[in-house]
Amino acid sequence: MADAPAVTNYKNLNRTGLTDDEAKAFHAMFQRGGQVFFAICLLAHFLVWAWMPWYPAAG
């Protein structure tokens, strides 16, 4: 198993152990994951509503 590369400059790390660039990349991936999750949920709700509407049409 390969060892993780040694960090030579600890001043660039924040309290999470990530550099600012790594933290920004992680945050971008986290946001994209939330957007994909929301889109899947929205699609699932639309498909269920198309199959069996929970608010039937008036009249």
N, CA, C and O atoms as a Maestro MAE file, in Angstrom:
{
 s_m_m2io_version
 :::
 2.0.0
}

f_m_ct {
 s_m_title
 :::
 protein
 m_atom[236] {
  # First column is atom index #
  i_m_mmod_type
  r_m_x_coord
  r_m_y_coord
  r_m_z_coord
  i_m_residue_number
  s_m_chain_name
  s_m_pdb_residue_name
  s_m_pdb_atom_name
  i_m_atomic_number
  :::
  1 25 0.843 -1.163 0.000 1 A "MET " " N  " 7
  2 3 0.000 0.000 0.000 1 A "MET " " CA " 6
  3 2 0.896 1.236 0.000 1 A "MET " " C  " 6
  4 15 1.841 1.334 0.782 1 A "MET " " O  " 8
  5 25 0.589 2.156 -0.871 2 A "ALA " " N  " 7
  6 3 1.408 3.365 -0.983 2 A "ALA " " CA " 6
  7 2 1.051 4.336 0.134 2 A "ALA " " C  " 6
  8 15 -0.116 4.494 0.493 2 A "ALA " " O  " 8
  9 25 2.063 4.971 0.667 3 A "ASP " " N  " 7
  10 3 1.842 5.966 1.707 3 A "ASP " " CA " 6
  11 2 1.379 7.271 1.073 3 A "ASP " " C  " 6
  12 15 1.697 7.574 -0.077 3 A "ASP " " O  " 8
  13 25 0.629 8.025 1.847 4 A "ALA " " N  " 7
  14 3 0.182 9.330 1.378 4 A "ALA " " CA " 6
  15 2 1.389 10.254 1.253 4 A "ALA " " C  " 6
  16 15 2.335 10.153 2.035 4 A "ALA " " O  " 8
  17 25 1.359 11.144 0.282 5 A "PRO " " N  " 7
  18 3 2.500 12.062 0.137 5 A "PRO " " CA " 6
  19 2 2.640 12.944 1.371 5 A "PRO " " C  " 6
  20 15 1.649 13.381 1.955 5 A "PRO " " O  " 8
  21 25 3.850 13.190 1.745 6 A "ALA " " N  " 7
  22 3 4.113 14.011 2.923 6 A "ALA " " CA " 6
  23 2 3.814 15.472 2.619 6 A "ALA " " C  " 6
  24 15 4.158 15.982 1.553 6 A "ALA " " O  " 8
  25 25 3.185 16.122 3.548 7 A "VAL " " N  " 7
  26 3 2.905 17.546 3.416 7 A "VAL " " CA " 6
  27 2 4.086 18.288 4.008 7 A "VAL " " C  " 6
  28 15 4.419 18.106 5.179 7 A "VAL " " O  " 8
  29 25 4.706 19.106 3.217 8 A "THR " " N  " 7
  30 3 5.904 19.792 3.692 8 A "THR " " CA " 6
  31 2 5.609 21.174 4.246 8 A "THR " " C  " 6
  32 15 6.403 21.712 5.018 8 A "THR " " O  " 8
  33 25 4.478 21.758 3.863 9 A "ASN " " N  " 7
  34 3 4.163 23.100 4.331 9 A "ASN " " CA " 6
  35 2 2.817 23.058 5.052 9 A "ASN " " C  " 6
  36 15 1.766 23.096 4.412 9 A "ASN " " O  " 8
  37 25 2.850 22.982 6.369 10 A "TYR " " N  " 7
  38 3 1.621 22.879 7.145 10 A "TYR " " CA " 6
  39 2 0.881 24.205 7.246 10 A "TYR " " C  " 6
  40 15 -0.272 24.227 7.678 10 A "TYR " " O  " 8
  41 25 1.504 25.295 6.865 11 A "LYS " " N  " 7
  42 3 0.849 26.595 6.942 11 A "LYS " " CA " 6
  43 2 -0.285 26.712 5.930 11 A "LYS " " C  " 6
  44 15 -1.199 27.514 6.119 11 A "LYS " " O  " 8
  45 25 -0.239 25.922 4.860 12 A "ASN " " N  " 7
  46 3 -1.279 25.996 3.831 12 A "ASN " " CA " 6
  47 2 -2.502 25.160 4.180 12 A "ASN " " C  " 6
  48 15 -3.493 25.190 3.450 12 A "ASN " " O  " 8
  49 25 -2.454 24.411 5.285 13 A "LEU " " N  " 7
  50 3 -3.579 23.566 5.661 13 A "LEU " " CA " 6
  51 2 -4.500 24.314 6.611 13 A "LEU " " C  " 6
  52 15 -4.048 25.105 7.440 13 A "LEU " " O  " 8
  53 25 -5.795 24.055 6.482 14 A "ASN " " N  " 7
  54 3 -6.724 24.616 7.449 14 A "ASN " " CA " 6
  55 2 -7.083 23.530 8.458 14 A "ASN " " C  " 6
  56 15 -6.443 22.478 8.468 14 A "ASN " " O  " 8
  57 25 -8.076 23.749 9.297 15 A "ARG " " N  " 7
  58 3 -8.354 22.811 10.387 15 A "ARG " " CA " 6
  59 2 -8.866 21.453 9.917 15 A "ARG " " C  " 6
  60 15 -8.864 20.502 10.699 15 A "ARG " " O  " 8
  61 25 -9.301 21.335 8.671 16 A "THR " " N  " 7
  62 3 -9.752 20.045 8.153 16 A "THR " " CA " 6
  63 2 -8.604 19.198 7.634 16 A "THR " " C  " 6
  64 15 -8.782 18.008 7.374 16 A "THR " " O  " 8
  65 25 -7.442 19.787 7.482 17 A "GLY " " N  " 7
  66 3 -6.305 19.062 6.931 17 A "GLY " " CA " 6
  67 2 -6.215 19.177 5.423 17 A "GLY " " C  " 6
  68 15 -5.369 18.541 4.795 17 A "GLY " " O  " 8
  69 25 -7.086 19.988 4.839 18 A "LEU " " N  " 7
  70 3 -7.077 20.201 3.394 18 A "LEU " " CA " 6
  71 2 -6.504 21.580 3.087 18 A "LEU " " C  " 6
  72 15 -6.592 22.506 3.893 18 A "LEU " " O  " 8
  73 25 -5.927 21.686 1.923 19 A "THR " " N  " 7
  74 3 -5.519 23.009 1.467 19 A "THR " " CA " 6
  75 2 -6.765 23.746 0.988 19 A "THR " " C  " 6
  76 15 -7.826 23.140 0.839 19 A "THR " " O  " 8
  77 25 -6.643 25.030 0.750 20 A "ASP " " N  " 7
  78 3 -7.796 25.795 0.277 20 A "ASP " " CA " 6
  79 2 -8.296 25.272 -1.069 20 A "ASP " " C  " 6
  80 15 -9.504 25.188 -1.288 20 A "ASP " " O  " 8
  81 25 -7.383 24.923 -1.968 21 A "ASP " " N  " 7
  82 3 -7.786 24.397 -3.275 21 A "ASP " " CA " 6
  83 2 -8.497 23.056 -3.129 21 A "ASP " " C  " 6
  84 15 -9.494 22.810 -3.808 21 A "ASP " " O  " 8
  85 25 -7.997 22.183 -2.252 22 A "GLU " " N  " 7
  86 3 -8.645 20.890 -2.028 22 A "GLU " " CA " 6
  87 2 -10.022 21.083 -1.403 22 A "GLU " " C  " 6
  88 15 -10.972 20.388 -1.763 22 A "GLU " " O  " 8
  89 25 -10.133 22.020 -0.472 23 A "ALA " " N  " 7
  90 3 -11.418 22.291 0.165 23 A "ALA " " CA " 6
  91 2 -12.425 22.834 -0.851 23 A "ALA " " C  " 6
  92 15 -13.598 22.461 -0.819 23 A "ALA " " O  " 8
  93 25 -11.975 23.708 -1.748 24 A "LYS " " N  " 7
  94 3 -12.868 24.245 -2.781 24 A "LYS " " CA " 6
  95 2 -13.314 23.147 -3.741 24 A "LYS " " C  " 6
  96 15 -14.472 23.119 -4.157 24 A "LYS " " O  " 8
  97 25 -12.401 22.242 -4.096 25 A "ALA " " N  " 7
  98 3 -12.750 21.134 -4.987 25 A "ALA " " CA " 6
  99 2 -13.751 20.203 -4.308 25 A "ALA " " C  " 6
  100 15 -14.717 19.764 -4.932 25 A "ALA " " O  " 8
  101 25 -13.521 19.904 -3.033 26 A "PHE " " N  " 7
  102 3 -14.451 19.050 -2.290 26 A "PHE " " CA " 6
  103 2 -15.818 19.713 -2.196 26 A "PHE " " C  " 6
  104 15 -16.841 19.054 -2.383 26 A "PHE " " O  " 8
  105 25 -15.844 21.003 -1.907 27 A "HIS " " N  " 7
  106 3 -17.106 21.727 -1.794 27 A "HIS " " CA " 6
  107 2 -17.865 21.721 -3.118 27 A "HIS " " C  " 6
  108 15 -19.086 21.569 -3.136 27 A "HIS " " O  " 8
  109 25 -17.147 21.885 -4.218 28 A "ALA " " N  " 7
  110 3 -17.790 21.859 -5.538 28 A "ALA " " CA " 6
  111 2 -18.402 20.486 -5.810 28 A "ALA " " C  " 6
  112 15 -19.516 20.394 -6.325 28 A "ALA " " O  " 8
  113 25 -17.676 19.420 -5.466 29 A "MET " " N  " 7
  114 3 -18.219 18.069 -5.659 29 A "MET " " CA " 6
  115 2 -19.417 17.833 -4.743 29 A "MET " " C  " 6
  116 15 -20.394 17.203 -5.148 29 A "MET " " O  " 8
  117 25 -19.347 18.332 -3.516 30 A "PHE " " N  " 7
  118 3 -20.446 18.186 -2.564 30 A "PHE " " CA " 6
  119 2 -21.696 18.898 -3.078 30 A "PHE " " C  " 6
  120 15 -22.799 18.358 -3.001 30 A "PHE " " O  " 8
  121 25 -21.520 20.110 -3.601 31 A "GLN " " N  " 7
  122 3 -22.645 20.848 -4.162 31 A "GLN " " CA " 6
  123 2 -23.235 20.117 -5.366 31 A "GLN " " C  " 6
  124 15 -24.455 20.016 -5.494 31 A "GLN " " O  " 8
  125 25 -22.378 19.611 -6.245 32 A "ARG " " N  " 7
  126 3 -22.862 18.892 -7.430 32 A "ARG " " CA " 6
  127 2 -23.649 17.652 -7.006 32 A "ARG " " C  " 6
  128 15 -24.673 17.329 -7.609 32 A "ARG " " O  " 8
  129 25 -23.180 16.968 -5.988 33 A "GLY " " N  " 7
  130 3 -23.902 15.802 -5.477 33 A "GLY " " CA " 6
  131 2 -25.280 16.177 -4.964 33 A "GLY " " C  " 6
  132 15 -26.245 15.448 -5.192 33 A "GLY " " O  " 8
  133 25 -25.385 17.304 -4.275 34 A "GLY " " N  " 7
  134 3 -26.679 17.774 -3.798 34 A "GLY " " CA " 6
  135 2 -27.610 18.135 -4.938 34 A "GLY " " C  " 6
  136 15 -28.810 17.864 -4.874 34 A "GLY " " O  " 8
  137 25 -27.070 18.740 -5.972 35 A "GLN " " N  " 7
  138 3 -27.882 19.103 -7.131 35 A "GLN " " CA " 6
  139 2 -28.390 17.862 -7.857 35 A "GLN " " C  " 6
  140 15 -29.547 17.815 -8.276 35 A "GLN " " O  " 8
  141 25 -27.538 16.870 -8.004 36 A "VAL " " N  " 7
  142 3 -27.945 15.619 -8.657 36 A "VAL " " CA " 6
  143 2 -29.006 14.922 -7.815 36 A "VAL " " C  " 6
  144 15 -29.996 14.426 -8.354 36 A "VAL " " O  " 8
  145 25 -28.810 14.878 -6.496 37 A "PHE " " N  " 7
  146 3 -29.788 14.267 -5.601 37 A "PHE " " CA " 6
  147 2 -31.135 14.971 -5.731 37 A "PHE " " C  " 6
  148 15 -32.172 14.313 -5.818 37 A "PHE " " O  " 8
  149 25 -31.127 16.301 -5.744 38 A "PHE " " N  " 7
  150 3 -32.363 17.066 -5.876 38 A "PHE " " CA " 6
  151 2 -33.047 16.772 -7.207 38 A "PHE " " C  " 6
  152 15 -34.267 16.611 -7.253 38 A "PHE " " O  " 8
  153 25 -32.278 16.703 -8.283 39 A "ALA " " N  " 7
  154 3 -32.852 16.430 -9.605 39 A "ALA " " CA " 6
  155 2 -33.493 15.045 -9.647 39 A "ALA " " C  " 6
  156 15 -34.569 14.877 -10.220 39 A "ALA " " O  " 8
  157 25 -32.840 14.057 -9.046 40 A "ILE " " N  " 7
  158 3 -33.401 12.703 -9.015 40 A "ILE " " CA " 6
  159 2 -34.685 12.683 -8.197 40 A "ILE " " C  " 6
  160 15 -35.660 12.038 -8.585 40 A "ILE " " O  " 8
  161 25 -34.692 13.384 -7.067 41 A "CYS " " N  " 7
  162 3 -35.902 13.451 -6.240 41 A "CYS " " CA " 6
  163 2 -37.042 14.134 -6.985 41 A "CYS " " C  " 6
  164 15 -38.184 13.679 -6.936 41 A "CYS " " O  " 8
  165 25 -36.730 15.217 -7.668 42 A "LEU " " N  " 7
  166 3 -37.739 15.932 -8.437 42 A "LEU " " CA " 6
  167 2 -38.322 15.039 -9.531 42 A "LEU " " C  " 6
  168 15 -39.538 15.000 -9.723 42 A "LEU " " O  " 8
  169 25 -37.469 14.334 -10.236 43 A "LEU " " N  " 7
  170 3 -37.931 13.420 -11.278 43 A "LEU " " CA " 6
  171 2 -38.787 12.305 -10.689 43 A "LEU " " C  " 6
  172 15 -39.827 11.961 -11.252 43 A "LEU " " O  " 8
  173 25 -38.361 11.739 -9.563 44 A "ALA " " N  " 7
  174 3 -39.123 10.662 -8.931 44 A "ALA " " CA " 6
  175 2 -40.503 11.153 -8.501 44 A "ALA " " C  " 6
  176 15 -41.496 10.454 -8.699 44 A "ALA " " O  " 8
  177 25 -40.572 12.341 -7.918 45 A "HIS " " N  " 7
  178 3 -41.865 12.866 -7.502 45 A "HIS " " CA " 6
  179 2 -42.764 13.136 -8.708 45 A "HIS " " C  " 6
  180 15 -43.962 12.858 -8.658 45 A "HIS " " O  " 8
  181 25 -42.208 13.666 -9.773 46 A "PHE " " N  " 7
  182 3 -43.009 13.902 -10.975 46 A "PHE " " CA " 6
  183 2 -43.541 12.590 -11.538 46 A "PHE " " C  " 6
  184 15 -44.708 12.513 -11.924 46 A "PHE " " O  " 8
  185 25 -42.702 11.555 -11.591 47 A "LEU " " N  " 7
  186 3 -43.142 10.270 -12.133 47 A "LEU " " CA " 6
  187 2 -44.231 9.638 -11.270 47 A "LEU " " C  " 6
  188 15 -45.182 9.066 -11.804 47 A "LEU " " O  " 8
  189 25 -44.108 9.729 -9.963 48 A "VAL " " N  " 7
  190 3 -45.149 9.188 -9.082 48 A "VAL " " CA " 6
  191 2 -46.432 9.986 -9.248 48 A "VAL " " C  " 6
  192 15 -47.521 9.414 -9.290 48 A "VAL " " O  " 8
  193 25 -46.307 11.322 -9.343 49 A "TRP " " N  " 7
  194 3 -47.501 12.138 -9.528 49 A "TRP " " CA " 6
  195 2 -48.173 11.834 -10.870 49 A "TRP " " C  " 6
  196 15 -49.402 11.819 -10.946 49 A "TRP " " O  " 8
  197 25 -47.393 11.592 -11.927 50 A "ALA " " N  " 7
  198 3 -47.960 11.253 -13.236 50 A "ALA " " CA " 6
  199 2 -48.674 9.907 -13.180 50 A "ALA " " C  " 6
  200 15 -49.668 9.689 -13.873 50 A "ALA " " O  " 8
  201 25 -48.157 9.013 -12.351 51 A "TRP " " N  " 7
  202 3 -48.760 7.684 -12.218 51 A "TRP " " CA " 6
  203 2 -50.018 7.738 -11.362 51 A "TRP " " C  " 6
  204 15 -51.036 7.142 -11.713 51 A "TRP " " O  " 8
  205 25 -49.953 8.455 -10.233 52 A "MET " " N  " 7
  206 3 -51.073 8.516 -9.308 52 A "MET " " CA " 6
  207 2 -51.073 9.892 -8.631 52 A "MET " " C  " 6
  208 15 -50.447 10.067 -7.585 52 A "MET " " O  " 8
  209 25 -51.771 10.865 -9.222 53 A "PRO " " N  " 7
  210 3 -51.734 12.226 -8.673 53 A "PRO " " CA " 6
  211 2 -52.304 12.282 -7.255 53 A "PRO " " C  " 6
  212 15 -53.362 11.718 -6.974 53 A "PRO " " O  " 8
  213 25 -51.593 12.961 -6.382 54 A "TRP " " N  " 7
  214 3 -52.089 13.081 -5.015 54 A "TRP " " CA " 6
  215 2 -52.972 14.303 -4.854 54 A "TRP " " C  " 6
  216 15 -53.658 14.433 -3.840 54 A "TRP " " O  " 8
  217 25 -52.973 15.208 -5.836 55 A "TYR " " N  " 7
  218 3 -53.924 16.317 -5.893 55 A "TYR " " CA " 6
  219 2 -54.705 16.170 -7.193 55 A "TYR " " C  " 6
  220 15 -54.287 16.686 -8.230 55 A "TYR " " O  " 8
  221 25 -55.831 15.474 -7.145 56 A "PRO " " N  " 7
  222 3 -56.582 15.277 -8.391 56 A "PRO " " CA " 6
  223 2 -57.143 16.597 -8.922 56 A "PRO " " C  " 6
  224 15 -57.318 17.564 -8.180 56 A "PRO " " O  " 8
  225 25 -57.411 16.607 -10.198 57 A "ALA " " N  " 7
  226 3 -57.946 17.805 -10.851 57 A "ALA " " CA " 6
  227 2 -59.333 18.125 -10.294 57 A "ALA " " C  " 6
  228 15 -60.117 17.223 -9.999 57 A "ALA " " O  " 8
  229 25 -59.622 19.406 -10.156 58 A "ALA " " N  " 7
  230 3 -60.926 19.829 -9.636 58 A "ALA " " CA " 6
  231 2 -62.003 19.571 -10.681 58 A "ALA " " C  " 6
  232 15 -61.778 19.711 -11.883 58 A "ALA " " O  " 8
  233 25 -63.169 19.193 -10.193 59 A "GLY " " N  " 7
  234 3 -64.291 19.028 -11.094 59 A "GLY " " CA " 6
  235 2 -64.471 17.650 -11.452 59 A "GLY " " C  " 6
  236 15 -65.382 17.325 -12.214 59 A "GLY " " O  " 8
  :::
 }
 m_bond[235] {
  # First column is bond index #
  i_m_from
  i_m_to
  i_m_order
  :::
  1 1 2 1
  2 2 3 1
  3 3 4 2
  4 3 5 1
  5 5 6 1
  6 6 7 1
  7 7 8 2
  8 7 9 1
  9 9 10 1
  10 10 11 1
  11 11 12 2
  12 11 13 1
  13 13 14 1
  14 14 15 1
  15 15 16 2
  16 15 17 1
  17 17 18 1
  18 18 19 1
  19 19 20 2
  20 19 21 1
  21 21 22 1
  22 22 23 1
  23 23 24 2
  24 23 25 1
  25 25 26 1
  26 26 27 1
  27 27 28 2
  28 27 29 1
  29 29 30 1
  30 30 31 1
  31 31 32 2
  32 31 33 1
  33 33 34 1
  34 34 35 1
  35 35 36 2
  36 35 37 1
  37 37 38 1
  38 38 39 1
  39 39 40 2
  40 39 41 1
  41 41 42 1
  42 42 43 1
  43 43 44 2
  44 43 45 1
  45 45 46 1
  46 46 47 1
  47 47 48 2
  48 47 49 1
  49 49 50 1
  50 50 51 1
  51 51 52 2
  52 51 53 1
  53 53 54 1
  54 54 55 1
  55 55 56 2
  56 55 57 1
  57 57 58 1
  58 58 59 1
  59 59 60 2
  60 59 61 1
  61 61 62 1
  62 62 63 1
  63 63 64 2
  64 63 65 1
  65 65 66 1
  66 66 67 1
  67 67 68 2
  68 67 69 1
  69 69 70 1
  70 70 71 1
  71 71 72 2
  72 71 73 1
  73 73 74 1
  74 74 75 1
  75 75 76 2
  76 75 77 1
  77 77 78 1
  78 78 79 1
  79 79 80 2
  80 79 81 1
  81 81 82 1
  82 82 83 1
  83 83 84 2
  84 83 85 1
  85 85 86 1
  86 86 87 1
  87 87 88 2
  88 87 89 1
  89 89 90 1
  90 90 91 1
  91 91 92 2
  92 91 93 1
  93 93 94 1
  94 94 95 1
  95 95 96 2
  96 95 97 1
  97 97 98 1
  98 98 99 1
  99 99 100 2
  100 99 101 1
  101 101 102 1
  102 102 103 1
  103 103 104 2
  104 103 105 1
  105 105 106 1
  106 106 107 1
  107 107 108 2
  108 107 109 1
  109 109 110 1
  110 110 111 1
  111 111 112 2
  112 111 113 1
  113 113 114 1
  114 114 115 1
  115 115 116 2
  116 115 117 1
  117 117 118 1
  118 118 119 1
  119 119 120 2
  120 119 121 1
  121 121 122 1
  122 122 123 1
  123 123 124 2
  124 123 125 1
  125 125 126 1
  126 126 127 1
  127 127 128 2
  128 127 129 1
  129 129 130 1
  130 130 131 1
  131 131 132 2
  132 131 133 1
  133 133 134 1
  134 134 135 1
  135 135 136 2
  136 135 137 1
  137 137 138 1
  138 138 139 1
  139 139 140 2
  140 139 141 1
  141 141 142 1
  142 142 143 1
  143 143 144 2
  144 143 145 1
  145 145 146 1
  146 146 147 1
  147 147 148 2
  148 147 149 1
  149 149 150 1
  150 150 151 1
  151 151 152 2
  152 151 153 1
  153 153 154 1
  154 154 155 1
  155 155 156 2
  156 155 157 1
  157 157 158 1
  158 158 159 1
  159 159 160 2
  160 159 161 1
  161 161 162 1
  162 162 163 1
  163 163 164 2
  164 163 165 1
  165 165 166 1
  166 166 167 1
  167 167 168 2
  168 167 169 1
  169 169 170 1
  170 170 171 1
  171 171 172 2
  172 171 173 1
  173 173 174 1
  174 174 175 1
  175 175 176 2
  176 175 177 1
  177 177 178 1
  178 178 179 1
  179 179 180 2
  180 179 181 1
  181 181 182 1
  182 182 183 1
  183 183 184 2
  184 183 185 1
  185 185 186 1
  186 186 187 1
  187 187 188 2
  188 187 189 1
  189 189 190 1
  190 190 191 1
  191 191 192 2
  192 191 193 1
  193 193 194 1
  194 194 195 1
  195 195 196 2
  196 195 197 1
  197 197 198 1
  198 198 199 1
  199 199 200 2
  200 199 201 1
  201 201 202 1
  202 202 203 1
  203 203 204 2
  204 203 205 1
  205 205 206 1
  206 206 207 1
  207 207 208 2
  208 207 209 1
  209 209 210 1
  210 210 211 1
  211 211 212 2
  212 211 213 1
  213 213 214 1
  214 214 215 1
  215 215 216 2
  216 215 217 1
  217 217 218 1
  218 218 219 1
  219 219 220 2
  220 219 221 1
  221 221 222 1
  222 222 223 1
  223 223 224 2
  224 223 225 1
  225 225 226 1
  226 226 227 1
  227 227 228 2
  228 227 229 1
  229 229 230 1
  230 230 231 1
  231 231 232 2
  232 231 233 1
  233 233 234 1
  234 234 235 1
  235 235 236 2
  :::
 }
}
